[in-house]
Amino acid sequence: METQQQTLTTEKTRPTLKINPKYNYYILLSIVFGGFLIFGLSENIKGPAIPIIQNELRLSQSQIGILLALNSLGYLIACSFTSLLSSKIGIKWTGIIAFLSMALAGFVIYLSTNYAFLSTSFFFLYIGNGMLEIGLGIMAARIFTKNTGFMMNLSHFFYGLSSTVAPTIAASLMGWNIFGANLGWRGMYLLVLLLSLLPIIPSLIGKFPHDTHDDDVETASYQSLIRDPVAWLIVAVLSFGVVSEMAVGSWLVQFLVNAYSWNIHDASKMLSMFFLFFMLARLFLGAVTDKIGYTLSIIIASAFSGICSLAAILTGEKGAILFAISGVGIALIYPTVMAILAKRYPKGTGTAITFTVTLMGIASVIGNLLIGFVIDLVSKLFTSASGVENEVVGLQAGYGFIASLAILCSLCSIILYMNLKNKNELI
């Protein structure tokens, strides 16, 4: 850790009070870890809220899919400019802007009265989320130069920690009675997103790591990434893995409520269980990725997740716990891919992260659209064939699609592994 602290160089800013390097390192850790805590909350409070939003606004599954796709679009747009913004104004102010925009989104969501307004509000929130994730990714890559796989997974452990409690917190907050009325999903979003203001305090104090490459290297890096088959394989691995991961947070509560007639609280607890396994995997298995290799770790983890999800669907309600256990595998994909990028592109990590996550964002838009349309399409086809309206079959097909994405992630990882092994470049 001491070695890591000594390797940090700071952004060029106006003269400020000197900060002890060790103290500054812990400030940066508090921002990274705290940022991922906030990110996990903002991402995963939507699970319990979506069924209530759907009932209140009378939305179809396809409209929910479009809503989630617009979230991904906002995230995608943020990914496309965050690296450039951080190079212009510094990673400190990029992070501060992200936190402020997320808090402001809480007020906008609170004022949402219809589907169009809500979609715009969520779109705005995910611009802040995208800025935050790219900023935290760049910062972590610059700080964690040793034991990268473990430290990346440890950072993302805090995302898993907040994600574990987020569904339960959201379900509880929505039932709070304030001034004679329920807080509801609007008030819940406002209270949770106001927490985004807290990491701004250490952000104003800390001195942030500075990347050493210049604009010419950045341009060359984008060109080389476009021509690099390995870069595209990494994009495919991350895209299939993360779309599968994020889809669980969006659709699991919906599935359990509609397919098995669970109540919101019980379904939210199962989603929390998913994130509990998710969190523990990042805490205890991160070091394993450093030992057996990052690419091999992803092959095993994503296959495990996909198999668990498929088994959960096939065994019915009695196998619902397998939905939660699938979090063990899916948890390792994102931070381990970030470790691959940090190691393979040490002089252009910000560019590599932006390139990879931006394309992943495109896949997220498509993935969320497809899940909603698969559910509606299969439900309609089954109803037409049998004459009996049954949305359960559609929900099973939609969740089967989510599981298949994890399997595809594993298959792409195998191709990546073989490619790197042939070049003697395994990471």
C-alpha positions as CSV (number, residue, x, y, z in Angstrom):
1,M,0.0,0.0,0.0
2,E,2.9,2.3,0.8
3,T,4.3,1.6,-2.6
4,Q,1.0,2.6,-4.2
5,Q,0.9,5.8,-2.3
6,Q,4.4,6.8,-3.5
7,T,3.6,6.2,-7.1
8,L,0.7,8.6,-7.2
9,T,1.2,11.9,-9.0
10,T,-1.4,14.6,-8.5
11,E,-3.4,16.8,-10.9
12,K,-2.0,20.2,-11.6
13,T,-4.0,22.6,-9.6
14,R,-3.5,25.9,-8.0
15,P,-1.3,25.8,-4.9
16,T,-3.1,24.3,-1.9
17,L,-2.2,23.1,1.6
18,K,0.1,20.1,1.5
19,I,-1.6,16.9,2.5
20,N,0.3,13.9,3.9
21,P,0.5,11.3,1.1
22,K,-0.8,8.5,3.4
23,Y,-3.7,10.7,4.6
24,N,-4.4,11.7,1.0
25,Y,-4.5,8.1,0.0
26,Y,-7.1,7.3,2.5
27,I,-9.1,10.3,1.4
28,L,-9.0,8.9,-2.2
29,L,-10.1,5.5,-0.9
30,S,-13.0,7.0,0.9
31,I,-14.1,8.7,-2.4
32,V,-13.8,5.5,-4.4
33,F,-15.4,3.3,-1.9
34,G,-18.1,5.9,-1.0
35,G,-18.7,6.6,-4.7
36,F,-19.4,2.9,-5.3
37,L,-21.7,2.8,-2.3
38,I,-23.8,5.6,-3.7
39,F,-23.6,4.1,-7.2
40,G,-25.0,0.8,-5.9
41,L,-27.9,2.5,-4.1
42,S,-28.9,4.6,-7.1
43,E,-28.7,1.7,-9.5
44,N,-30.6,-0.9,-7.4
45,I,-33.5,0.9,-5.6
46,K,-35.4,0.7,-8.9
47,G,-36.1,-3.1,-8.4
48,P,-38.9,-2.6,-5.9
49,A,-40.0,0.7,-7.4
50,I,-40.7,-0.6,-10.9
51,P,-43.8,-2.8,-10.2
52,I,-45.3,0.2,-8.3
53,I,-44.4,2.7,-11.0
54,Q,-45.8,0.2,-13.6
55,N,-49.2,-0.1,-11.8
56,E,-49.5,3.6,-11.0
57,L,-48.7,4.8,-14.6
58,R,-50.3,1.7,-16.2
59,L,-47.2,0.7,-18.3
60,S,-46.7,-2.3,-20.4
61,Q,-43.6,-4.5,-20.1
62,S,-42.3,-3.0,-23.4
63,Q,-42.7,0.5,-21.9
64,I,-40.7,-0.6,-18.9
65,G,-38.0,-2.0,-21.3
66,I,-37.9,1.3,-23.1
67,L,-37.6,3.2,-19.8
68,L,-34.6,1.0,-18.8
69,A,-33.2,1.4,-22.3
70,L,-33.3,5.2,-21.9
71,N,-31.5,4.8,-18.7
72,S,-28.8,2.9,-20.5
73,L,-28.8,5.6,-23.2
74,G,-28.1,8.3,-20.7
75,Y,-25.3,6.2,-19.2
76,L,-23.9,5.7,-22.7
77,I,-23.9,9.4,-23.5
78,A,-22.1,10.1,-20.2
79,C,-19.5,7.4,-21.0
80,S,-18.7,9.0,-24.3
81,F,-17.6,12.4,-22.8
82,T,-16.5,11.7,-19.3
83,S,-12.9,10.7,-20.1
84,L,-12.5,13.9,-22.2
85,L,-14.1,16.0,-19.5
86,S,-11.8,14.6,-16.8
87,S,-8.8,15.4,-19.0
88,K,-10.0,19.0,-19.4
89,I,-11.2,19.9,-15.8
90,G,-9.7,17.1,-13.8
91,I,-11.1,13.9,-12.3
92,K,-11.9,15.8,-9.1
93,W,-14.4,18.2,-10.7
94,T,-15.8,15.5,-13.0
95,G,-16.7,13.5,-9.9
96,I,-18.2,16.4,-8.1
97,I,-20.4,17.3,-11.1
98,A,-21.5,13.6,-11.2
99,F,-22.5,13.6,-7.6
100,L,-24.3,17.0,-7.9
101,S,-26.2,15.8,-11.0
102,M,-27.4,12.7,-9.2
103,A,-28.7,14.7,-6.3
104,L,-30.5,17.0,-8.7
105,A,-32.0,14.0,-10.5
106,G,-33.6,13.1,-7.2
107,F,-35.6,16.3,-7.2
108,V,-36.6,15.9,-10.9
109,I,-37.8,12.3,-10.3
110,Y,-39.8,13.6,-7.2
111,L,-41.7,15.9,-9.6
112,S,-42.4,13.3,-12.2
113,T,-46.1,13.0,-13.0
114,N,-46.2,10.9,-16.2
115,Y,-44.2,8.4,-18.3
116,A,-42.5,11.0,-20.4
117,F,-41.4,13.1,-17.4
118,L,-40.2,10.0,-15.6
119,S,-38.3,8.7,-18.6
120,T,-36.5,12.1,-18.9
121,S,-35.8,12.1,-15.2
122,F,-34.2,8.6,-15.2
123,F,-32.3,9.5,-18.3
124,F,-30.8,12.5,-16.4
125,L,-30.0,10.3,-13.4
126,Y,-28.1,7.8,-15.6
127,I,-26.0,10.6,-17.1
128,G,-24.8,11.3,-13.6
129,N,-24.3,7.5,-13.0
130,G,-22.3,7.1,-16.1
131,M,-20.0,10.0,-15.3
132,L,-19.5,8.6,-11.8
133,E,-18.7,5.1,-12.9
134,I,-16.2,6.2,-15.5
135,G,-14.6,8.6,-13.1
136,L,-14.3,6.0,-10.4
137,G,-12.9,3.5,-12.8
138,I,-10.2,5.9,-14.0
139,M,-9.3,6.9,-10.5
140,A,-9.1,3.2,-9.3
141,A,-7.0,2.2,-12.3
142,R,-4.5,5.0,-11.4
143,I,-4.4,4.2,-7.7
144,F,-4.4,0.4,-7.7
145,T,-1.1,-0.5,-9.4
146,K,-0.5,-3.5,-7.2
147,N,-2.8,-6.5,-6.6
148,T,-5.1,-4.9,-9.2
149,G,-7.6,-7.7,-9.4
150,F,-8.1,-7.8,-5.7
151,M,-8.3,-4.0,-5.2
152,M,-10.7,-3.6,-8.2
153,N,-13.0,-6.3,-6.7
154,L,-12.7,-4.7,-3.2
155,S,-13.7,-1.3,-4.6
156,H,-16.7,-2.9,-6.4
157,F,-17.5,-4.8,-3.2
158,F,-18.9,-1.5,-1.9
159,Y,-21.2,-1.4,-4.9
160,G,-22.3,-4.9,-3.9
161,L,-22.7,-3.9,-0.3
162,S,-25.1,-1.0,-1.0
163,S,-26.8,-3.1,-3.7
164,T,-27.5,-5.7,-1.1
165,V,-29.4,-3.3,1.2
166,A,-30.8,-1.1,-1.6
167,P,-34.0,-3.2,-2.5
168,T,-34.9,-3.6,1.2
169,I,-34.2,0.1,2.0
170,A,-36.3,1.1,-1.1
171,A,-39.2,-1.1,-0.2
172,S,-39.1,0.2,3.4
173,L,-38.8,3.9,2.5
174,M,-41.7,3.7,0.1
175,G,-44.0,2.6,3.0
176,W,-42.9,5.4,5.3
177,N,-45.8,7.6,6.4
178,I,-44.8,11.3,6.5
179,F,-47.3,14.1,7.2
180,G,-50.2,11.6,6.8
181,A,-49.1,10.3,3.4
182,N,-46.8,7.5,2.1
183,L,-43.4,8.6,1.0
184,G,-43.9,6.5,-2.2
185,W,-41.3,5.8,-4.9
186,R,-40.8,9.5,-5.7
187,G,-39.9,10.5,-2.1
188,M,-37.8,7.4,-1.8
189,Y,-35.7,8.3,-4.8
190,L,-35.3,11.9,-3.5
191,L,-34.0,10.8,-0.1
192,V,-31.6,8.2,-1.4
193,L,-30.1,10.4,-4.2
194,L,-29.5,13.3,-1.7
195,L,-26.8,11.0,-0.2
196,S,-24.8,11.8,-3.4
197,L,-23.9,15.1,-1.8
198,L,-21.8,13.4,1.0
199,P,-18.7,12.3,-1.1
200,I,-18.3,15.9,-2.4
201,I,-16.8,16.8,1.0
202,P,-13.7,14.5,0.7
203,S,-13.5,15.3,-3.0
204,L,-12.9,18.9,-2.3
205,I,-10.1,18.0,0.2
206,G,-8.2,15.3,-1.6
207,K,-5.4,15.6,-4.3
208,F,-6.2,13.3,-7.1
209,P,-3.9,11.1,-9.2
210,H,-3.0,12.4,-12.6
211,D,-2.6,10.4,-15.8
212,T,0.7,11.1,-17.6
213,H,-0.2,10.6,-21.3
214,D,-1.0,13.5,-23.6
215,D,-3.7,14.2,-26.2
216,D,-1.7,12.7,-29.0
217,V,-1.3,9.4,-27.2
218,E,-5.1,9.4,-26.4
219,T,-5.9,9.8,-30.2
220,A,-3.5,7.0,-31.1
221,S,-5.0,4.8,-28.4
222,Y,-8.5,5.1,-29.8
223,Q,-7.2,4.2,-33.2
224,S,-5.3,1.2,-31.9
225,L,-8.3,0.0,-29.9
226,I,-10.5,0.0,-33.0
227,R,-8.0,-2.1,-34.8
228,D,-7.3,-4.5,-31.9
229,P,-9.4,-7.7,-32.0
230,V,-8.7,-8.3,-28.3
231,A,-10.3,-4.9,-27.5
232,W,-13.5,-5.9,-29.2
233,L,-13.5,-9.3,-27.5
234,I,-13.2,-7.5,-24.1
235,V,-16.1,-5.3,-25.2
236,A,-18.2,-8.4,-25.9
237,V,-17.3,-10.0,-22.6
238,L,-18.1,-6.9,-20.6
239,S,-21.3,-6.2,-22.6
240,F,-22.9,-9.7,-22.2
241,G,-21.8,-9.9,-18.5
242,V,-22.9,-6.4,-17.4
243,V,-26.2,-6.5,-19.3
244,S,-27.0,-9.8,-17.5
245,E,-25.9,-8.3,-14.1
246,M,-28.0,-5.1,-14.5
247,A,-31.0,-7.0,-15.8
248,V,-31.2,-8.9,-12.5
249,G,-31.5,-5.6,-10.6
250,S,-34.2,-4.4,-13.0
251,W,-36.3,-7.6,-13.6
252,L,-35.9,-10.0,-10.7
253,V,-38.5,-8.4,-8.4
254,Q,-40.8,-8.0,-11.4
255,F,-40.4,-11.7,-12.2
256,L,-41.0,-12.9,-8.7
257,V,-44.1,-10.7,-8.1
258,N,-45.8,-11.5,-11.4
259,A,-44.7,-15.1,-12.0
260,Y,-44.9,-16.4,-8.4
261,S,-47.3,-13.8,-6.8
262,W,-44.7,-12.8,-4.2
263,N,-45.3,-9.5,-2.4
264,I,-42.9,-6.6,-3.0
265,H,-41.1,-7.1,0.4
266,D,-40.4,-10.8,-0.1
267,A,-39.3,-10.3,-3.7
268,S,-37.0,-7.4,-2.6
269,K,-35.4,-9.6,0.0
270,M,-34.5,-12.1,-2.7
271,L,-32.9,-9.4,-4.7
272,S,-31.0,-8.4,-1.6
273,M,-29.9,-12.0,-1.3
274,F,-28.6,-11.8,-4.9
275,F,-26.5,-8.8,-4.0
276,L,-25.4,-10.4,-0.7
277,F,-23.8,-13.2,-2.7
278,F,-22.7,-10.6,-5.2
279,M,-21.0,-8.6,-2.5
280,L,-19.3,-11.6,-0.7
281,A,-17.9,-12.9,-4.0
282,R,-16.2,-9.6,-4.6
283,L,-14.9,-9.5,-1.1
284,F,-13.5,-13.0,-0.9
285,L,-12.9,-14.1,-4.5
286,G,-11.2,-11.0,-5.8
287,A,-7.8,-12.3,-4.7
288,V,-8.5,-15.6,-6.6
289,T,-8.6,-13.7,-9.9
290,D,-5.0,-12.5,-9.3
291,K,-3.9,-16.1,-8.7
292,I,-5.6,-18.1,-11.5
293,G,-5.7,-15.2,-14.1
294,Y,-8.3,-12.7,-15.0
295,T,-9.6,-14.2,-18.2
296,L,-10.0,-17.7,-16.8
297,S,-11.8,-16.2,-13.8
298,I,-14.4,-14.6,-16.1
299,I,-14.9,-17.9,-18.0
300,I,-15.8,-19.8,-14.8
301,A,-17.7,-17.0,-13.1
302,S,-20.0,-16.1,-16.0
303,A,-20.8,-19.8,-16.8
304,F,-21.7,-20.4,-13.2
305,S,-24.0,-17.5,-13.2
306,G,-25.8,-18.5,-16.4
307,I,-26.2,-22.1,-15.3
308,C,-27.7,-21.0,-11.9
309,S,-30.2,-18.7,-13.6
310,L,-31.3,-21.3,-16.1
311,A,-31.6,-23.9,-13.3
312,A,-33.7,-21.4,-11.2
313,I,-36.2,-21.0,-14.1
314,L,-36.4,-24.8,-14.8
315,T,-37.0,-25.7,-11.2
316,G,-39.7,-23.1,-10.6
317,E,-40.5,-21.3,-7.4
318,K,-38.7,-23.9,-5.2
319,G,-35.5,-23.1,-7.0
320,A,-35.8,-19.3,-6.6
321,I,-32.7,-19.2,-4.3
322,L,-30.6,-20.0,-7.4
323,F,-31.4,-16.6,-8.7
324,A,-29.6,-15.2,-5.7
325,I,-26.7,-17.6,-5.9
326,S,-26.1,-16.6,-9.5
327,G,-24.7,-13.3,-8.0
328,V,-21.5,-15.2,-7.0
329,G,-20.5,-15.5,-10.6
330,I,-21.8,-12.4,-12.2
331,A,-20.1,-10.2,-9.5
332,L,-16.6,-10.8,-10.7
333,I,-17.0,-9.9,-14.3
334,Y,-17.0,-6.1,-14.3
335,P,-14.1,-5.4,-11.9
336,T,-12.0,-8.2,-13.4
337,V,-12.5,-6.7,-16.9
338,M,-11.4,-3.4,-15.4
339,A,-8.3,-5.1,-14.1
340,I,-7.6,-6.5,-17.6
341,L,-7.9,-3.0,-19.1
342,A,-5.6,-1.5,-16.4
343,K,-2.9,-4.2,-17.0
344,R,-3.2,-4.4,-20.8
345,Y,-3.4,-0.6,-21.5
346,P,-1.4,0.9,-18.6
347,K,-0.6,4.2,-20.5
348,G,-4.1,4.7,-21.9
349,T,-6.3,3.2,-19.2
350,G,-8.8,6.1,-19.3
351,T,-9.2,5.7,-23.1
352,A,-9.5,2.0,-22.9
353,I,-12.2,2.2,-20.1
354,T,-14.1,4.8,-22.1
355,F,-14.0,2.8,-25.3
356,T,-15.1,-0.4,-23.6
357,V,-17.8,1.0,-21.3
358,T,-19.2,3.2,-24.1
359,L,-19.8,0.3,-26.4
360,M,-21.1,-1.7,-23.4
361,G,-23.6,1.1,-22.9
362,I,-24.9,0.5,-26.5
363,A,-25.3,-3.1,-25.7
364,S,-27.2,-2.2,-22.5
365,V,-29.7,-0.1,-24.5
366,I,-30.3,-3.0,-26.9
367,G,-30.4,-5.6,-24.1
368,N,-33.0,-3.8,-22.0
369,L,-35.2,-3.2,-25.0
370,L,-34.9,-6.9,-26.0
371,I,-35.8,-8.2,-22.6
372,G,-39.0,-6.2,-22.4
373,F,-40.0,-7.1,-26.0
374,V,-39.2,-10.8,-25.4
375,I,-41.5,-10.9,-22.4
376,D,-44.4,-9.2,-24.3
377,L,-43.9,-11.1,-27.5
378,V,-43.7,-14.6,-25.9
379,S,-46.7,-13.8,-23.7
380,K,-48.8,-12.8,-26.7
381,L,-47.7,-15.8,-28.8
382,F,-48.6,-18.2,-25.9
383,T,-51.9,-16.4,-25.4
384,S,-52.7,-16.7,-29.1
385,A,-51.8,-20.4,-29.2
386,S,-53.5,-21.5,-26.0
387,G,-56.3,-19.0,-25.8
388,V,-55.4,-18.4,-22.1
389,E,-53.6,-15.2,-21.1
390,N,-50.4,-16.1,-19.2
391,E,-47.6,-13.7,-18.7
392,V,-45.6,-16.2,-16.7
393,V,-44.3,-17.9,-19.8
394,G,-43.2,-14.5,-21.2
395,L,-41.4,-13.7,-17.9
396,Q,-39.6,-17.1,-18.0
397,A,-38.5,-16.4,-21.6
398,G,-37.3,-12.9,-20.6
399,Y,-35.3,-14.3,-17.7
400,G,-34.0,-17.1,-19.8
401,F,-32.7,-14.5,-22.2
402,I,-30.9,-12.8,-19.2
403,A,-29.3,-16.2,-18.3
404,S,-28.2,-16.8,-21.9
405,L,-26.3,-13.5,-21.9
406,A,-24.1,-14.8,-19.0
407,I,-23.5,-18.0,-21.0
408,L,-22.5,-15.9,-24.0
409,C,-20.1,-13.9,-21.8
410,S,-18.4,-17.1,-20.9
411,L,-18.1,-18.2,-24.5
412,C,-16.6,-14.9,-25.5
413,S,-14.2,-15.2,-22.6
414,I,-13.0,-18.6,-23.9
415,I,-12.3,-17.0,-27.3
416,L,-10.5,-14.1,-25.6
417,Y,-8.4,-16.6,-23.5
418,M,-7.4,-18.6,-26.6
419,N,-6.5,-15.4,-28.5
420,L,-4.3,-14.1,-25.7
421,K,-2.7,-17.5,-25.0
422,N,-1.7,-17.8,-28.7
423,K,0.0,-14.4,-28.5
424,N,1.5,-15.3,-25.1
425,E,-0.3,-12.3,-23.6
426,L,-2.5,-13.9,-21.0
427,I,-3.4,-11.6,-18.1
